[in-house]
Amino acid sequence: MNTIAFNKLAPAPELVDFVDLKWLMACEGRRVDLSRLQTDAAYARQCLALASASPSAVLRQLAVRLAGPAAP
């Protein structure tokens, strides 16, 4: 039995997800500081807001994944 299939919580973002965000944002001319992204909540929210407004569907989907589940 695959217990992962029954996990209702999204998996925590991995380093590769942050690197993907960095390079996808770079394609749109935006620089992302990875260490700051992981330690500065306001900066992370700003980056995710920009990514969420991107014309790139892949970048928007990644922003949703990195933002995590919505608060109740």
mmCIF file of the N, C-alpha and C atoms, coordinates in Angstrom:
data_MODEL
# 
_entry.id   MODEL 
# 
loop_
_atom_site.group_PDB 
_atom_site.id 
_atom_site.type_symbol 
_atom_site.label_atom_id 
_atom_site.label_alt_id 
_atom_site.label_comp_id 
_atom_site.label_asym_id 
_atom_site.label_entity_id 
_atom_site.label_seq_id 
_atom_site.pdbx_PDB_ins_code 
_atom_site.Cartn_x 
_atom_site.Cartn_y 
_atom_site.Cartn_z 
_atom_site.occupancy 
_atom_site.B_iso_or_equiv 
_atom_site.pdbx_formal_charge 
_atom_site.auth_seq_id 
_atom_site.auth_comp_id 
_atom_site.auth_asym_id 
_atom_site.auth_atom_id 
_atom_site.pdbx_PDB_model_num 
ATOM 1   N N  . MET A 1 1  ? 0.845  -1.173 0.000   1.00 0.00 ? 1  MET A N  1 
ATOM 2   C CA . MET A 1 1  ? 0.000  0.000  0.000   1.00 0.00 ? 1  MET A CA 1 
ATOM 3   C C  . MET A 1 1  ? 0.896  1.244  0.000   1.00 0.00 ? 1  MET A C  1 
ATOM 4   N N  . ASN A 1 2  ? 0.526  2.214  -0.798  1.00 0.00 ? 2  ASN A N  1 
ATOM 5   C CA . ASN A 1 2  ? 1.292  3.456  -0.893  1.00 0.00 ? 2  ASN A CA 1 
ATOM 6   C C  . ASN A 1 2  ? 0.668  4.485  0.038   1.00 0.00 ? 2  ASN A C  1 
ATOM 7   N N  . THR A 1 3  ? 1.305  4.728  1.188   1.00 0.00 ? 3  THR A N  1 
ATOM 8   C CA . THR A 1 3  ? 0.743  5.656  2.169   1.00 0.00 ? 3  THR A CA 1 
ATOM 9   C C  . THR A 1 3  ? 0.816  7.100  1.709   1.00 0.00 ? 3  THR A C  1 
ATOM 10  N N  . ILE A 1 4  ? 1.735  7.411  0.802   1.00 0.00 ? 4  ILE A N  1 
ATOM 11  C CA . ILE A 1 4  ? 1.857  8.785  0.314   1.00 0.00 ? 4  ILE A CA 1 
ATOM 12  C C  . ILE A 1 4  ? 0.583  9.203  -0.406  1.00 0.00 ? 4  ILE A C  1 
ATOM 13  N N  . ALA A 1 5  ? -0.076 8.293  -1.067  1.00 0.00 ? 5  ALA A N  1 
ATOM 14  C CA . ALA A 1 5  ? -1.293 8.610  -1.805  1.00 0.00 ? 5  ALA A CA 1 
ATOM 15  C C  . ALA A 1 5  ? -2.405 9.099  -0.880  1.00 0.00 ? 5  ALA A C  1 
ATOM 16  N N  . PHE A 1 6  ? -2.321 8.778  0.398   1.00 0.00 ? 6  PHE A N  1 
ATOM 17  C CA . PHE A 1 6  ? -3.368 9.168  1.335   1.00 0.00 ? 6  PHE A CA 1 
ATOM 18  C C  . PHE A 1 6  ? -3.017 10.419 2.130   1.00 0.00 ? 6  PHE A C  1 
ATOM 19  N N  . ASN A 1 7  ? -1.863 10.995 1.880   1.00 0.00 ? 7  ASN A N  1 
ATOM 20  C CA . ASN A 1 7  ? -1.443 12.204 2.572   1.00 0.00 ? 7  ASN A CA 1 
ATOM 21  C C  . ASN A 1 7  ? -2.150 13.409 1.947   1.00 0.00 ? 7  ASN A C  1 
ATOM 22  N N  . LYS A 1 8  ? -3.006 14.056 2.711   1.00 0.00 ? 8  LYS A N  1 
ATOM 23  C CA . LYS A 1 8  ? -3.767 15.203 2.197   1.00 0.00 ? 8  LYS A CA 1 
ATOM 24  C C  . LYS A 1 8  ? -2.952 16.495 2.183   1.00 0.00 ? 8  LYS A C  1 
ATOM 25  N N  . LEU A 1 9  ? -1.834 16.523 2.884   1.00 0.00 ? 9  LEU A N  1 
ATOM 26  C CA . LEU A 1 9  ? -0.989 17.714 2.918   1.00 0.00 ? 9  LEU A CA 1 
ATOM 27  C C  . LEU A 1 9  ? -0.004 17.674 1.761   1.00 0.00 ? 9  LEU A C  1 
ATOM 28  N N  . ALA A 1 10 ? 0.227  18.826 1.159   1.00 0.00 ? 10 ALA A N  1 
ATOM 29  C CA . ALA A 1 10 ? 1.210  18.909 0.083   1.00 0.00 ? 10 ALA A CA 1 
ATOM 30  C C  . ALA A 1 10 ? 2.604  18.729 0.680   1.00 0.00 ? 10 ALA A C  1 
ATOM 31  N N  . PRO A 1 11 ? 3.492  18.073 -0.054  1.00 0.00 ? 11 PRO A N  1 
ATOM 32  C CA . PRO A 1 11 ? 4.858  17.915 0.470   1.00 0.00 ? 11 PRO A CA 1 
ATOM 33  C C  . PRO A 1 11 ? 5.546  19.267 0.605   1.00 0.00 ? 11 PRO A C  1 
ATOM 34  N N  . ALA A 1 12 ? 6.449  19.337 1.556   1.00 0.00 ? 12 ALA A N  1 
ATOM 35  C CA . ALA A 1 12 ? 7.199  20.580 1.768   1.00 0.00 ? 12 ALA A CA 1 
ATOM 36  C C  . ALA A 1 12 ? 8.050  20.878 0.540   1.00 0.00 ? 12 ALA A C  1 
ATOM 37  N N  . PRO A 1 13 ? 8.191  22.153 0.206   1.00 0.00 ? 13 PRO A N  1 
ATOM 38  C CA . PRO A 1 13 ? 9.045  22.511 -0.937  1.00 0.00 ? 13 PRO A CA 1 
ATOM 39  C C  . PRO A 1 13 ? 10.479 22.045 -0.700  1.00 0.00 ? 13 PRO A C  1 
ATOM 40  N N  . GLU A 1 14 ? 11.138 21.662 -1.778  1.00 0.00 ? 14 GLU A N  1 
ATOM 41  C CA . GLU A 1 14 ? 12.525 21.240 -1.713  1.00 0.00 ? 14 GLU A CA 1 
ATOM 42  C C  . GLU A 1 14 ? 13.400 22.317 -2.347  1.00 0.00 ? 14 GLU A C  1 
ATOM 43  N N  . LEU A 1 15 ? 14.691 22.205 -2.154  1.00 0.00 ? 15 LEU A N  1 
ATOM 44  C CA . LEU A 1 15 ? 15.619 23.191 -2.700  1.00 0.00 ? 15 LEU A CA 1 
ATOM 45  C C  . LEU A 1 15 ? 15.439 23.344 -4.211  1.00 0.00 ? 15 LEU A C  1 
ATOM 46  N N  . VAL A 1 16 ? 15.196 22.243 -4.894  1.00 0.00 ? 16 VAL A N  1 
ATOM 47  C CA . VAL A 1 16 ? 15.016 22.306 -6.349  1.00 0.00 ? 16 VAL A CA 1 
ATOM 48  C C  . VAL A 1 16 ? 13.825 23.193 -6.724  1.00 0.00 ? 16 VAL A C  1 
ATOM 49  N N  . ASP A 1 17 ? 12.797 23.244 -5.893  1.00 0.00 ? 17 ASP A N  1 
ATOM 50  C CA . ASP A 1 17 ? 11.643 24.109 -6.157  1.00 0.00 ? 17 ASP A CA 1 
ATOM 51  C C  . ASP A 1 17 ? 12.053 25.581 -6.092  1.00 0.00 ? 17 ASP A C  1 
ATOM 52  N N  . PHE A 1 18 ? 12.875 25.918 -5.110  1.00 0.00 ? 18 PHE A N  1 
ATOM 53  C CA . PHE A 1 18 ? 13.348 27.301 -4.987  1.00 0.00 ? 18 PHE A CA 1 
ATOM 54  C C  . PHE A 1 18 ? 14.265 27.674 -6.155  1.00 0.00 ? 18 PHE A C  1 
ATOM 55  N N  . VAL A 1 19 ? 15.100 26.726 -6.575  1.00 0.00 ? 19 VAL A N  1 
ATOM 56  C CA . VAL A 1 19 ? 15.992 26.972 -7.715  1.00 0.00 ? 19 VAL A CA 1 
ATOM 57  C C  . VAL A 1 19 ? 15.162 27.152 -8.990  1.00 0.00 ? 19 VAL A C  1 
ATOM 58  N N  . ASP A 1 20 ? 14.124 26.336 -9.151  1.00 0.00 ? 20 ASP A N  1 
ATOM 59  C CA . ASP A 1 20 ? 13.223 26.502 -10.301 1.00 0.00 ? 20 ASP A CA 1 
ATOM 60  C C  . ASP A 1 20 ? 12.612 27.895 -10.303 1.00 0.00 ? 20 ASP A C  1 
ATOM 61  N N  . LEU A 1 21 ? 12.162 28.345 -9.134  1.00 0.00 ? 21 LEU A N  1 
ATOM 62  C CA . LEU A 1 21 ? 11.581 29.686 -9.031  1.00 0.00 ? 21 LEU A CA 1 
ATOM 63  C C  . LEU A 1 21 ? 12.610 30.735 -9.448  1.00 0.00 ? 21 LEU A C  1 
ATOM 64  N N  . LYS A 1 22 ? 13.825 30.590 -8.951  1.00 0.00 ? 22 LYS A N  1 
ATOM 65  C CA . LYS A 1 22 ? 14.882 31.549 -9.278  1.00 0.00 ? 22 LYS A CA 1 
ATOM 66  C C  . LYS A 1 22 ? 15.081 31.656 -10.786 1.00 0.00 ? 22 LYS A C  1 
ATOM 67  N N  . TRP A 1 23 ? 15.201 30.532 -11.475 1.00 0.00 ? 23 TRP A N  1 
ATOM 68  C CA . TRP A 1 23 ? 15.491 30.565 -12.912 1.00 0.00 ? 23 TRP A CA 1 
ATOM 69  C C  . TRP A 1 23 ? 14.284 30.979 -13.737 1.00 0.00 ? 23 TRP A C  1 
ATOM 70  N N  . LEU A 1 24 ? 13.099 30.562 -13.328 1.00 0.00 ? 24 LEU A N  1 
ATOM 71  C CA . LEU A 1 24 ? 11.901 30.994 -14.056 1.00 0.00 ? 24 LEU A CA 1 
ATOM 72  C C  . LEU A 1 24 ? 11.690 32.502 -13.904 1.00 0.00 ? 24 LEU A C  1 
ATOM 73  N N  . MET A 1 25 ? 11.968 33.023 -12.724 1.00 0.00 ? 25 MET A N  1 
ATOM 74  C CA . MET A 1 25 ? 11.863 34.470 -12.514 1.00 0.00 ? 25 MET A CA 1 
ATOM 75  C C  . MET A 1 25 ? 12.951 35.195 -13.321 1.00 0.00 ? 25 MET A C  1 
ATOM 76  N N  . ALA A 1 26 ? 14.142 34.601 -13.410 1.00 0.00 ? 26 ALA A N  1 
ATOM 77  C CA . ALA A 1 26 ? 15.232 35.212 -14.181 1.00 0.00 ? 26 ALA A CA 1 
ATOM 78  C C  . ALA A 1 26 ? 14.836 35.331 -15.657 1.00 0.00 ? 26 ALA A C  1 
ATOM 79  N N  . CYS A 1 27 ? 14.084 34.369 -16.154 1.00 0.00 ? 27 CYS A N  1 
ATOM 80  C CA . CYS A 1 27 ? 13.615 34.437 -17.551 1.00 0.00 ? 27 CYS A CA 1 
ATOM 81  C C  . CYS A 1 27 ? 12.726 35.648 -17.784 1.00 0.00 ? 27 CYS A C  1 
ATOM 82  N N  . GLU A 1 28 ? 12.132 36.165 -16.708 1.00 0.00 ? 28 GLU A N  1 
ATOM 83  C CA . GLU A 1 28 ? 11.272 37.347 -16.808 1.00 0.00 ? 28 GLU A CA 1 
ATOM 84  C C  . GLU A 1 28 ? 12.007 38.606 -16.366 1.00 0.00 ? 28 GLU A C  1 
ATOM 85  N N  . GLY A 1 29 ? 13.323 38.492 -16.179 1.00 0.00 ? 29 GLY A N  1 
ATOM 86  C CA . GLY A 1 29 ? 14.122 39.656 -15.821 1.00 0.00 ? 29 GLY A CA 1 
ATOM 87  C C  . GLY A 1 29 ? 14.114 40.002 -14.343 1.00 0.00 ? 29 GLY A C  1 
ATOM 88  N N  . ARG A 1 30 ? 13.713 39.073 -13.494 1.00 0.00 ? 30 ARG A N  1 
ATOM 89  C CA . ARG A 1 30 ? 13.661 39.327 -12.049 1.00 0.00 ? 30 ARG A CA 1 
ATOM 90  C C  . ARG A 1 30 ? 14.699 38.465 -11.336 1.00 0.00 ? 30 ARG A C  1 
ATOM 91  N N  . ARG A 1 31 ? 15.466 39.098 -10.477 1.00 0.00 ? 31 ARG A N  1 
ATOM 92  C CA . ARG A 1 31 ? 16.494 38.390 -9.707  1.00 0.00 ? 31 ARG A CA 1 
ATOM 93  C C  . ARG A 1 31 ? 15.900 37.908 -8.385  1.00 0.00 ? 31 ARG A C  1 
ATOM 94  N N  . VAL A 1 32 ? 16.219 36.666 -8.011  1.00 0.00 ? 32 VAL A N  1 
ATOM 95  C CA . VAL A 1 32 ? 15.757 36.105 -6.741  1.00 0.00 ? 32 VAL A CA 1 
ATOM 96  C C  . VAL A 1 32 ? 16.976 35.646 -5.951  1.00 0.00 ? 32 VAL A C  1 
ATOM 97  N N  . ASP A 1 33 ? 17.085 36.122 -4.716  1.00 0.00 ? 33 ASP A N  1 
ATOM 98  C CA . ASP A 1 33 ? 18.156 35.733 -3.799  1.00 0.00 ? 33 ASP A CA 1 
ATOM 99  C C  . ASP A 1 33 ? 17.651 34.522 -3.006  1.00 0.00 ? 33 ASP A C  1 
ATOM 100 N N  . LEU A 1 34 ? 18.204 33.335 -3.300  1.00 0.00 ? 34 LEU A N  1 
ATOM 101 C CA . LEU A 1 34 ? 17.692 32.103 -2.693  1.00 0.00 ? 34 LEU A CA 1 
ATOM 102 C C  . LEU A 1 34 ? 17.814 32.085 -1.177  1.00 0.00 ? 34 LEU A C  1 
ATOM 103 N N  . SER A 1 35 ? 18.933 32.527 -0.641  1.00 0.00 ? 35 SER A N  1 
ATOM 104 C CA . SER A 1 35 ? 19.061 32.483 0.819   1.00 0.00 ? 35 SER A CA 1 
ATOM 105 C C  . SER A 1 35 ? 18.084 33.449 1.477   1.00 0.00 ? 35 SER A C  1 
ATOM 106 N N  . ARG A 1 36 ? 17.905 34.611 0.895   1.00 0.00 ? 36 ARG A N  1 
ATOM 107 C CA . ARG A 1 36 ? 16.935 35.567 1.446   1.00 0.00 ? 36 ARG A CA 1 
ATOM 108 C C  . ARG A 1 36 ? 15.518 35.039 1.295   1.00 0.00 ? 36 ARG A C  1 
ATOM 109 N N  . LEU A 1 37 ? 15.238 34.380 0.184   1.00 0.00 ? 37 LEU A N  1 
ATOM 110 C CA . LEU A 1 37 ? 13.913 33.807 -0.060  1.00 0.00 ? 37 LEU A CA 1 
ATOM 111 C C  . LEU A 1 37 ? 13.518 32.836 1.054   1.00 0.00 ? 37 LEU A C  1 
ATOM 112 N N  . GLN A 1 38 ? 14.505 32.117 1.575   1.00 0.00 ? 38 GLN A N  1 
ATOM 113 C CA . GLN A 1 38 ? 14.230 31.102 2.593   1.00 0.00 ? 38 GLN A CA 1 
ATOM 114 C C  . GLN A 1 38 ? 14.276 31.629 4.020   1.00 0.00 ? 38 GLN A C  1 
ATOM 115 N N  . THR A 1 39 ? 14.714 32.891 4.199   1.00 0.00 ? 39 THR A N  1 
ATOM 116 C CA . THR A 1 39 ? 14.837 33.408 5.566   1.00 0.00 ? 39 THR A CA 1 
ATOM 117 C C  . THR A 1 39 ? 14.029 34.675 5.824   1.00 0.00 ? 39 THR A C  1 
ATOM 118 N N  . ASP A 1 40 ? 13.594 35.353 4.782   1.00 0.00 ? 40 ASP A N  1 
ATOM 119 C CA . ASP A 1 40 ? 12.883 36.624 4.918   1.00 0.00 ? 40 ASP A CA 1 
ATOM 120 C C  . ASP A 1 40 ? 11.453 36.447 4.401   1.00 0.00 ? 40 ASP A C  1 
ATOM 121 N N  . ALA A 1 41 ? 10.501 36.335 5.316   1.00 0.00 ? 41 ALA A N  1 
ATOM 122 C CA . ALA A 1 41 ? 9.113  36.051 4.941   1.00 0.00 ? 41 ALA A CA 1 
ATOM 123 C C  . ALA A 1 41 ? 8.512  37.132 4.050   1.00 0.00 ? 41 ALA A C  1 
ATOM 124 N N  . ALA A 1 42 ? 8.809  38.384 4.331   1.00 0.00 ? 42 ALA A N  1 
ATOM 125 C CA . ALA A 1 42 ? 8.256  39.469 3.508   1.00 0.00 ? 42 ALA A CA 1 
ATOM 126 C C  . ALA A 1 42 ? 8.801  39.400 2.080   1.00 0.00 ? 42 ALA A C  1 
ATOM 127 N N  . TYR A 1 43 ? 10.086 39.127 1.950   1.00 0.00 ? 43 TYR A N  1 
ATOM 128 C CA . TYR A 1 43 ? 10.706 38.990 0.628   1.00 0.00 ? 43 TYR A CA 1 
ATOM 129 C C  . TYR A 1 43 ? 10.095 37.798 -0.112  1.00 0.00 ? 43 TYR A C  1 
ATOM 130 N N  . ALA A 1 44 ? 9.918  36.691 0.597   1.00 0.00 ? 44 ALA A N  1 
ATOM 131 C CA . ALA A 1 44 ? 9.325  35.495 -0.020  1.00 0.00 ? 44 ALA A CA 1 
ATOM 132 C C  . ALA A 1 44 ? 7.908  35.783 -0.512  1.00 0.00 ? 44 ALA A C  1 
ATOM 133 N N  . ARG A 1 45 ? 7.112  36.488 0.302   1.00 0.00 ? 45 ARG A N  1 
ATOM 134 C CA . ARG A 1 45 ? 5.741  36.839 -0.116  1.00 0.00 ? 45 ARG A CA 1 
ATOM 135 C C  . ARG A 1 45 ? 5.767  37.717 -1.360  1.00 0.00 ? 45 ARG A C  1 
ATOM 136 N N  . GLN A 1 46 ? 6.702  38.673 -1.409  1.00 0.00 ? 46 GLN A N  1 
ATOM 137 C CA . GLN A 1 46 ? 6.824  39.563 -2.561  1.00 0.00 ? 46 GLN A CA 1 
ATOM 138 C C  . GLN A 1 46 ? 7.188  38.758 -3.818  1.00 0.00 ? 46 GLN A C  1 
ATOM 139 N N  . CYS A 1 47 ? 8.158  37.861 -3.696  1.00 0.00 ? 47 CYS A N  1 
ATOM 140 C CA . CYS A 1 47 ? 8.561  37.037 -4.843  1.00 0.00 ? 47 CYS A CA 1 
ATOM 141 C C  . CYS A 1 47 ? 7.412  36.161 -5.317  1.00 0.00 ? 47 CYS A C  1 
ATOM 142 N N  . LEU A 1 48 ? 6.689  35.564 -4.385  1.00 0.00 ? 48 LEU A N  1 
ATOM 143 C CA . LEU A 1 48 ? 5.574  34.692 -4.761  1.00 0.00 ? 48 LEU A CA 1 
ATOM 144 C C  . LEU A 1 48 ? 4.428  35.490 -5.369  1.00 0.00 ? 48 LEU A C  1 
ATOM 145 N N  . ALA A 1 49 ? 4.230  36.706 -4.908  1.00 0.00 ? 49 ALA A N  1 
ATOM 146 C CA . ALA A 1 49 ? 3.197  37.556 -5.509  1.00 0.00 ? 49 ALA A CA 1 
ATOM 147 C C  . ALA A 1 49 ? 3.554  37.888 -6.954  1.00 0.00 ? 49 ALA A C  1 
ATOM 148 N N  . LEU A 1 50 ? 4.813  38.205 -7.194  1.00 0.00 ? 50 LEU A N  1 
ATOM 149 C CA . LEU A 1 50 ? 5.260  38.487 -8.564  1.00 0.00 ? 50 LEU A CA 1 
ATOM 150 C C  . LEU A 1 50 ? 5.125  37.243 -9.436  1.00 0.00 ? 50 LEU A C  1 
ATOM 151 N N  . ALA A 1 51 ? 5.510  36.104 -8.892  1.00 0.00 ? 51 ALA A N  1 
ATOM 152 C CA . ALA A 1 51 ? 5.412  34.848 -9.642  1.00 0.00 ? 51 ALA A CA 1 
ATOM 153 C C  . ALA A 1 51 ? 3.954  34.502 -9.934  1.00 0.00 ? 51 ALA A C  1 
ATOM 154 N N  . SER A 1 52 ? 3.071  34.775 -8.986  1.00 0.00 ? 52 SER A N  1 
ATOM 155 C CA . SER A 1 52 ? 1.642  34.483 -9.163  1.00 0.00 ? 52 SER A CA 1 
ATOM 156 C C  . SER A 1 52 ? 1.021  35.342 -10.252 1.00 0.00 ? 52 SER A C  1 
ATOM 157 N N  . ALA A 1 53 ? 1.600  36.494 -10.512 1.00 0.00 ? 53 ALA A N  1 
ATOM 158 C CA . ALA A 1 53 ? 1.079  37.399 -11.533 1.00 0.00 ? 53 ALA A CA 1 
ATOM 159 C C  . ALA A 1 53 ? 1.776  37.214 -12.886 1.00 0.00 ? 53 ALA A C  1 
ATOM 160 N N  . SER A 1 54 ? 2.639  36.231 -12.974 1.00 0.00 ? 54 SER A N  1 
ATOM 161 C CA . SER A 1 54 ? 3.418  36.000 -14.194 1.00 0.00 ? 54 SER A CA 1 
ATOM 162 C C  . SER A 1 54 ? 2.540  35.526 -15.351 1.00 0.00 ? 54 SER A C  1 
ATOM 163 N N  . PRO A 1 55 ? 2.930  35.852 -16.578 1.00 0.00 ? 55 PRO A N  1 
ATOM 164 C CA . PRO A 1 55 ? 2.237  35.294 -17.738 1.00 0.00 ? 55 PRO A CA 1 
ATOM 165 C C  . PRO A 1 55 ? 2.549  33.803 -17.928 1.00 0.00 ? 55 PRO A C  1 
ATOM 166 N N  . SER A 1 56 ? 3.575  33.304 -17.243 1.00 0.00 ? 56 SER A N  1 
ATOM 167 C CA . SER A 1 56 ? 3.972  31.899 -17.363 1.00 0.00 ? 56 SER A CA 1 
ATOM 168 C C  . SER A 1 56 ? 3.126  31.016 -16.447 1.00 0.00 ? 56 SER A C  1 
ATOM 169 N N  . ALA A 1 57 ? 2.410  30.082 -17.042 1.00 0.00 ? 57 ALA A N  1 
ATOM 170 C CA . ALA A 1 57 ? 1.583  29.154 -16.257 1.00 0.00 ? 57 ALA A CA 1 
ATOM 171 C C  . ALA A 1 57 ? 2.450  28.292 -15.339 1.00 0.00 ? 57 ALA A C  1 
ATOM 172 N N  . VAL A 1 58 ? 3.609  27.892 -15.806 1.00 0.00 ? 58 VAL A N  1 
ATOM 173 C CA . VAL A 1 58 ? 4.508  27.067 -14.993 1.00 0.00 ? 58 VAL A CA 1 
ATOM 174 C C  . VAL A 1 58 ? 4.957  27.837 -13.752 1.00 0.00 ? 58 VAL A C  1 
ATOM 175 N N  . LEU A 1 59 ? 5.298  29.088 -13.927 1.00 0.00 ? 59 LEU A N  1 
ATOM 176 C CA . LEU A 1 59 ? 5.731  29.911 -12.797 1.00 0.00 ? 59 LEU A CA 1 
ATOM 177 C C  . LEU A 1 59 ? 4.570  30.152 -11.825 1.00 0.00 ? 59 LEU A C  1 
ATOM 178 N N  . ARG A 1 60 ? 3.384  30.397 -12.349 1.00 0.00 ? 60 ARG A N  1 
ATOM 179 C CA . ARG A 1 60 ? 2.221  30.584 -11.463 1.00 0.00 ? 60 ARG A CA 1 
ATOM 180 C C  . ARG A 1 60 ? 1.939  29.319 -10.656 1.00 0.00 ? 60 ARG A C  1 
ATOM 181 N N  . GLN A 1 61 ? 2.018  28.157 -11.290 1.00 0.00 ? 61 GLN A N  1 
ATOM 182 C CA . GLN A 1 61 ? 1.784  26.890 -10.580 1.00 0.00 ? 61 GLN A CA 1 
ATOM 183 C C  . GLN A 1 61 ? 2.846  26.656 -9.505  1.00 0.00 ? 61 GLN A C  1 
ATOM 184 N N  . LEU A 1 62 ? 4.083  26.990 -9.818  1.00 0.00 ? 62 LEU A N  1 
ATOM 185 C CA . LEU A 1 62 ? 5.157  26.838 -8.839  1.00 0.00 ? 62 LEU A CA 1 
ATOM 186 C C  . LEU A 1 62 ? 4.930  27.771 -7.650  1.00 0.00 ? 62 LEU A C  1 
ATOM 187 N N  . ALA A 1 63 ? 4.469  28.979 -7.906  1.00 0.00 ? 63 ALA A N  1 
ATOM 188 C CA . ALA A 1 63 ? 4.187  29.930 -6.819  1.00 0.00 ? 63 ALA A CA 1 
ATOM 189 C C  . ALA A 1 63 ? 3.117  29.370 -5.888  1.00 0.00 ? 63 ALA A C  1 
ATOM 190 N N  . VAL A 1 64 ? 2.096  28.753 -6.458  1.00 0.00 ? 64 VAL A N  1 
ATOM 191 C CA . VAL A 1 64 ? 1.029  28.144 -5.650  1.00 0.00 ? 64 VAL A CA 1 
ATOM 192 C C  . VAL A 1 64 ? 1.604  27.032 -4.789  1.00 0.00 ? 64 VAL A C  1 
ATOM 193 N N  . ARG A 1 65 ? 2.442  26.200 -5.393  1.00 0.00 ? 65 ARG A N  1 
ATOM 194 C CA . ARG A 1 65 ? 3.059  25.076 -4.647  1.00 0.00 ? 65 ARG A CA 1 
ATOM 195 C C  . ARG A 1 65 ? 3.934  25.604 -3.519  1.00 0.00 ? 65 ARG A C  1 
ATOM 196 N N  . LEU A 1 66 ? 4.744  26.608 -3.790  1.00 0.00 ? 66 LEU A N  1 
ATOM 197 C CA . LEU A 1 66 ? 5.629  27.138 -2.760  1.00 0.00 ? 66 LEU A CA 1 
ATOM 198 C C  . LEU A 1 66 ? 4.872  27.872 -1.658  1.00 0.00 ? 66 LEU A C  1 
ATOM 199 N N  . ALA A 1 67 ? 3.754  28.492 -2.002  1.00 0.00 ? 67 ALA A N  1 
ATOM 200 C CA . ALA A 1 67 ? 2.950  29.205 -1.002  1.00 0.00 ? 67 ALA A CA 1 
ATOM 201 C C  . ALA A 1 67 ? 2.332  28.237 0.000   1.00 0.00 ? 67 ALA A C  1 
ATOM 202 N N  . GLY A 1 68 ? 2.118  27.003 -0.422  1.00 0.00 ? 68 GLY A N  1 
ATOM 203 C CA . GLY A 1 68 ? 1.547  25.998 0.470   1.00 0.00 ? 68 GLY A CA 1 
ATOM 204 C C  . GLY A 1 68 ? 0.049  26.143 0.577   1.00 0.00 ? 68 GLY A C  1 
ATOM 205 N N  . PRO A 1 69 ? -0.537 25.315 1.426   1.00 0.00 ? 69 PRO A N  1 
ATOM 206 C CA . PRO A 1 69 ? -1.999 25.358 1.576   1.00 0.00 ? 69 PRO A CA 1 
ATOM 207 C C  . PRO A 1 69 ? -2.465 26.675 2.187   1.00 0.00 ? 69 PRO A C  1 
ATOM 208 N N  . ALA A 1 70 ? -3.619 27.115 1.754   1.00 0.00 ? 70 ALA A N  1 
ATOM 209 C CA . ALA A 1 70 ? -4.193 28.360 2.276   1.00 0.00 ? 70 ALA A CA 1 
ATOM 210 C C  . ALA A 1 70 ? -4.586 28.186 3.738   1.00 0.00 ? 70 ALA A C  1 
ATOM 211 N N  . ALA A 1 71 ? -4.436 29.243 4.488   1.00 0.00 ? 71 ALA A N  1 
ATOM 212 C CA . ALA A 1 71 ? -4.827 29.203 5.903   1.00 0.00 ? 71 ALA A CA 1 
ATOM 213 C C  . ALA A 1 71 ? -6.340 29.154 6.015   1.00 0.00 ? 71 ALA A C  1 
ATOM 214 N N  . PRO A 1 72 ? -6.851 28.437 7.013   1.00 0.00 ? 72 PRO A N  1 
ATOM 215 C CA . PRO A 1 72 ? -8.320 28.349 7.176   1.00 0.00 ? 72 PRO A CA 1 
ATOM 216 C C  . PRO A 1 72 ? -8.944 29.663 7.570   1.00 0.00 ? 72 PRO A C  1 
# 
